[in-house]
Amino acid sequence: ILQKDILPVHITETTAVITLIRYGESEYAEVTYKDGIEKQISVAESQQLWQSGAGEEITKIEAITIYLPNPLLKDGLIIVDTPGNHQCSYSTHNRIAKSFRKSSLCYGKISDRI
């Protein structure tokens, strides 16, 4: 959709934290920690967090927001990648999904599972 590899792809579920992709004048990522601290990093560094598993650090992260200067996102489209059903408990996954559905004009779910 974005014509760029941004999110990790693997045969097993790889999304460990909520990841938002939204419009920005430049390309960067922002890590929001559970204690409220925010840290700006490169998109490549955000990908390293996922690929390495980042051990203890990944458990401290609330969400990652990736900003891209992509025209598809310029009018307010935000793509949200949530942890898969097997990455967190079913109730946690539903809570995350519901929180985004409440504030969304349009909502869709993409899954390779039935």
Sequence and secondary structure as in RCSB ss.txt:
>XXXX:A:sequence
ILQKDILPVHITETTAVITLIRYGESEYAEVTYKDGIEKQISVAESQQLWQSGAGEEITKIEAITIYLPNPLLKD
GLIIVDTPGNHQCSYSTHNRIAKSFRKSSLCYGKISDRI
>XXXX:A:secstr
  SS  S   SS    SEEEEEE SS EEEEEETTS EEEE HHHHHHHHHH  HHHHHTEEEEEEEE  GGGTT
S  EEE   TTTS HHHHHHHHHHHHHT SS     S  
